[in-house]
Amino acid sequence: MWQKVTKEIAVWRAGAMPGIAVIFLVFLARAIGGLEFLELTALDSFLRWRSPEPVDDKILIVGINEQDINNLAKYPISDRELANLITTLESYNPVVIGIDLVRDKPQEPGSAELEKVFSQQKNVIGVEKVLSNPNNSRINLIKSPHVLPAEQIGFVDILLDQDGNSRRSLLTMVNNNELKFSLPIRLVEQYLATKNISLKNAPDDPETMQVGQVELTRVNPQTGGYIRTNAEGNQVLLNFRRGENPFRIVSLEDMKQGKVQPAWIKDRIVLIGITALSVRDDVNTNAVRSNNTGFIYGVEFHAHAVSQIISAVLDDRPLLWIWHDGAEYLWIFAWGFLGIGLARLLNESPWKLAMVIFLSSVLVALVCYLLLLEYGLWLPVVSSVLVLFLNGLGLTASMFYRDRQNLKFQLKERQYMIKYMASTIHNRPIQTLKKILREAYSKELAEDWLIKELNILNEELREIGNLIEKETIIDGNSIHIGKSEVDLQCPLTEILYQVYSNTIRLDYPNFKTIKFKINNFEDSINGIKLTVEQKRSLCRFLEEAIINVGKYAEGVTRLKVVCLQKDQQNMIRVEDNGIGLDSNKNSGGGTKQANDLAKQLRGEFKRYPREPKGTICELSWSGNKGWFWHF
């Protein structure tokens, strides 16, 4: 039992350490912001996938649409039109009216009428802009009408993330040493005052706002998937209301014609804003199922900000919140360690492990989704799935598979020996036998010649037997060429030169007539990305190409062997001036092996006649260092 425990500890030490390294690499990627975009995209998807909620009947939007602008034949609408609209709405007794229209200059006619309405109605909230751009450079851009007191003014600036989408609501901020409140907060404050619920500072954090018993959790620079985001002011994550039609929207024309039910307005919050594409008062978001793909109107955005606070206070609808950083990293670590454990438990069955890791990844995403749906808890789903996947199917799994891979390697070596012996038999005795048969069919067979060739065949068969015996005792990083052993760990140029040198010494008849041997083995030929098996195949290719010259290139006097890199192409070429092979008829096992090797290297094999006589045998493949594929 103790031996088993000791062995298991050793296995876990070997497998778990790389897995823990992977966990900390994911921690690092998250800490430097490498996963921020993916985490924010996952949040958008989770919010969008939720089932629709009922329409929030506490809010009515009066949207000035394209038809309204066409009917008025101008934009912005005049002060008189706006004054008439507010007067009409007030007749239905709303709690508060928010005007999401920037009115920094009079829009005649009717400026005096609008000022009178503003001075008489204490439940009208005007707006201003105080941020110049999404980078939050603070200047007073657009002031609200001077007739409205400060408590009836709210800013409508919207924060954008780096991808251009908005996921946060800015509630308050300090501008020029003055505390500013947003339009949603102004509307919430007046609406909840009718229910004796007030705004105050949270007892534990004076900078956090509390509405009734609900704390509006502030966004900090490291909130959730955010990394070093701008968290100035008082910001909260926006839990958009679900569904394509979360609020009731009526047009300006509907109000004029009295097509609005009084119950939609009485004791409700009314927002007036633009719902026309031509004006471009919109906000990018992928978190909402919208009739306008990828964005909602600005007035709808503010309605979502108002709705989430009121619904949290009155209906217990959850706000979005997060764990502190330590708990989030512990959560990620737990899933990463689960990947290590699964890899250990299921290391004998890779397919079963892959299925379990896939299902576990789905489980992580599902748990994160349900926690967000039911409790508003935003967890780092991408980091959790990534570390589980990497540890389950990546480095850790490979460590646990080591024993299994050793067995597979032994089987592979055995298969290689079989293939290698088949290739050797084809290159030597079978080719000799073919030659004997060809001479026999030509009826030019002489007895002494037959005896000579049969002796050669006998020697070749004996040599193969000796070769098999030698191959069983050398390691997998060597190859026998002729009577010598070639180390496949050497540079490719050196390996190929040894193949050439050892092969040309073999006792083949046509080697004796060669007068000129030209070789060019340049160091530029690239074998960095080649596997040992690919190097072995290249050696066999060059060996057979040279042996074919020795067997079939009758009358050869010149042999040229070239191994170099040219125009980003590695090339091995054997060229002779003998009678050679008939390229139109010969397509035996050697040709098939050469074509298979070329296909594996994604290169090209060619054998073609040389002018005026002879044969050229050539294999080429890409010399790009980052191009090779491993098989």
BADO-869010 format. One record per residue (C-alpha): residue in one letter; y negated, x, z. Coordinates in steps of 0.5 Angstrom, whole numbers, plus 500, padded with zeros to 3 digits. Each point is the difference from the previous one (the first is absolute). Example, Ala and Ser with C-alpha at 12.3 -4.5 7.8 and 13.67 -1.06 7.14 Angstrom:
2
A509525516
S493502498
END
This chain:
631
M500500500
W495506502
Q502503493
K498494497
V494499503
T498507499
K501499493
E496494499
I494503504
A500506495
V501495494
W494496503
R496507501
A501501492
G498493498
A495498505
M495506499
P499499493
G499492501
I495501506
A496505495
V500495495
I497495506
F494505501
L499501493
V499492499
F496500507
L495506496
A500496494
R498494504
A495504504
I496503494
G500493496
G505501495
L503493502
E494496501
F499497493
L508498500
E499497507
L494496498
T503497494
A506498504
L496497505
D497496494
S506498498
F503497506
L493496501
R501498493
W508498501
R499495506
S501493499
P493496499
E497497506
P496493500
V493500498
D495502506
D496493500
K495503505
I497504494
L497497494
I497504494
V495498496
G501504493
I495501495
N504500494
E499502493
Q499492498
D495500505
I496506498
N500497493
N498493502
L494503504
A499505494
K498506504
Y502504506
P499502505
I499492502
S493498502
D497500507
R500492499
E507499498
L502504506
A496496505
N502494497
L508502501
I498502507
T497494501
T506496497
L505504505
E496499506
S500492499
Y508501501
N499504507
P503506499
V501505506
V497506496
I498502493
G501507497
I496502494
D504505496
L494501495
V495506501
R493497500
D495506501
K495497495
P498493498
Q503496495
E495495497
P499494500
G501498507
S499506505
A496496505
E505495500
L505505502
E496503505
K499494503
V508498500
F501507503
S495499506
Q502493502
Q508502500
K503504505
N507500498
V498503493
I502508499
G497504495
V503507498
E497507498
K504506498
V499506504
L505505497
S498504493
N507501498
P508500502
N498507503
N496497505
S493503499
R496496504
I493498498
N497493500
L502498493
I498492500
K497496506
S501493501
P494495500
H495502505
V500492502
L506501503
P501503507
A505506502
E505495503
Q501496493
I501506496
G506504498
F502506496
V505499494
D502507499
I507501498
L504506501
L505503495
D506505500
Q501506496
D504495495
G494495499
N503495504
S498497507
R504499506
R495500505
S494496503
L494503503
L498496506
T494504503
M496506498
V494504503
N495501494
N493504502
N502499507
E501493500
L506496501
K502496494
F505494499
S504498494
L500493497
P507498502
I498502508
R494496499
L504494498
V506501505
E495500506
Q496494498
Y507496499
L503502506
A494499504
T501492499
K507501503
N497504506
I503507498
S495506499
L500507498
K501506505
N502507501
A507501501
P501503508
D504506498
D496502494
P492498500
E500501492
T505495499
M498493499
Q504495503
V500492498
G502496506
Q507503502
V501504493
E498507499
L498502493
T504507500
R495505497
V502504494
N500508502
P501505495
Q507501500
T502492501
G507499497
G500503493
Y493502500
I499508500
R493502502
T496494498
N493498501
A500496506
E493499502
G498494503
N504494502
Q506499495
V506496501
L506500495
L500493496
N506496500
F498496494
R502492500
R507499496
G500496494
E496499493
N496495503
P498502507
F494496500
R497494497
I495501495
V495496497
S494501495
L493499500
E500494495
D506497505
M494500505
K495497496
Q505494497
G502499507
K507501499
V501504507
Q504496505
P495500507
A506502504
W501507496
I493502503
K499496506
D501505506
R502506495
I498506498
V496500493
L500506496
I495500493
G502506495
I501502493
T507498497
A498502493
L503506496
S493501496
V497502507
R505505502
D500499508
D507501501
V504505504
N507503498
T506499504
N507500498
A502496507
V498493498
R504496495
S494498496
N498496494
N496506498
T505506500
G498506504
F494497503
I497494504
Y492498500
G496503505
V499493503
E507499501
F501507503
H495498506
A504494500
H506504502
A496504505
V498494504
S507496499
Q504506503
I495500506
I500493502
S507499498
A502505505
V496497505
L502493499
D507500497
D503506503
R500503493
P501507500
L495506498
L503506497
W501506505
I504506501
W503505505
H497506502
D501506496
G506503505
A504493500
E499500492
Y503507499
L506499505
W501494496
I501504494
F504506503
A505494502
W501498493
G500507498
F506502505
L503494498
G501503493
I503506503
G505496504
L502496494
A501506496
R504503505
L505494502
L501498492
N500507497
E507499497
S497494496
P494502496
W500493497
K501496506
L494505503
A496498494
M501493501
V499500508
I493504499
F498495495
L501494504
S497504506
S494501496
V500493498
L500498508
V495505502
A495496495
L503493502
V498502507
C493502499
Y499494496
L502495505
L496504505
L494499496
L501493498
E502498507
Y496504505
G495504495
L503506502
W498506494
L506505500
P500506496
V506497495
V499506495
S501506504
S506496504
V504499493
L498507497
V503503506
L506496501
F501501492
L499507500
N504502506
G506495498
L501502493
G496507500
L500506504
T504498506
A505497496
S502506495
M501504507
F505495502
Y503500494
R501507500
D508500502
R501495494
Q496504495
N504506502
L506496498
K497498494
F498507498
Q507502500
L502494496
K495502495
E502507500
R507498498
Q498496494
Y495506498
M507504500
I503495496
K495499495
Y499508500
M507501498
A500495495
S494503497
T503507500
I506497497
H496497494
N496506499
R506505500
P507498499
I499494496
Q495503495
T505505499
L506495499
K495496495
K499507496
I507501500
L501493497
R495500495
E503506497
A507497500
Y497494496
S497505495
K507503499
E497507501
L504501506
A503507501
E505502505
D497506503
W493496500
L504494504
I503505505
K493503501
E497493501
L505498505
N499506504
I493498501
L502493502
N504503505
E495504503
E495495500
L505495504
R501506505
E493501500
I499493502
G505500505
N497506503
L493497500
I503494504
E502504505
K493504501
E496494500
T504497506
I498506504
I492501498
D495495503
G496495496
N494504498
S504505495
I503499493
H505505497
I498502493
G505504496
K503505506
S494500504
E497495505
V492498499
D496498506
L497493499
Q494502505
C497505496
P494499495
L502496494
T498505495
E505505504
I506495500
L499499493
Y500507498
Q506502504
V504494497
Y498503493
S502507502
N507498503
T501495494
I499505494
R505505503
L506495499
D505502495
Y498495494
P501503493
N493498498
F497504505
K503506497
T496499494
I493500503
K495505498
F494498503
K499496507
I493498501
N499496507
N493498503
F501497507
E493499503
D498499507
S496494498
I506495499
N499496506
G506498504
I497498507
K501493500
L507500497
T506499505
V506504501
E504496495
Q495500495
K500507500
R508500499
S499496494
L495504497
C505506501
R506497497
F495497494
L498508499
E507502501
E503495495
A495501494
I501508501
I507499500
N500496493
V497505497
G505505502
K506495497
Y497497494
A494504497
E504504496
G496506496
V495499506
T496507500
R494497504
L499496507
K494498503
V500497507
V493497502
C498497507
L493499501
Q494495501
K496498494
D495495500
Q502497507
Q507500497
N506504503
M505502495
I507503499
R501502493
V506503497
E499502493
D505504495
N501502493
G508498499
I503495496
G500496507
L502492501
D499495495
S495496504
N501493496
K507500502
N501503507
S498495506
G505502505
G500501508
G496506500
T494496496
K501494504
Q499504507
A494503497
N497493498
D502498507
L496506503
A494499495
K500493503
Q500502507
L494504499
R497495496
G499506494
E504501494
F506503497
K500502492
R505504496
Y498501493
P501505494
R496507500
E497502493
P503503496
K507500504
G502499507
T499495506
I494499505
C502496507
E494498504
L499497507
S493498502
W497496506
S493500503
G497506504
N496496504
K501502507
G499493503
W504496495
F508502501
W504494502
H506501505
F506497499
END
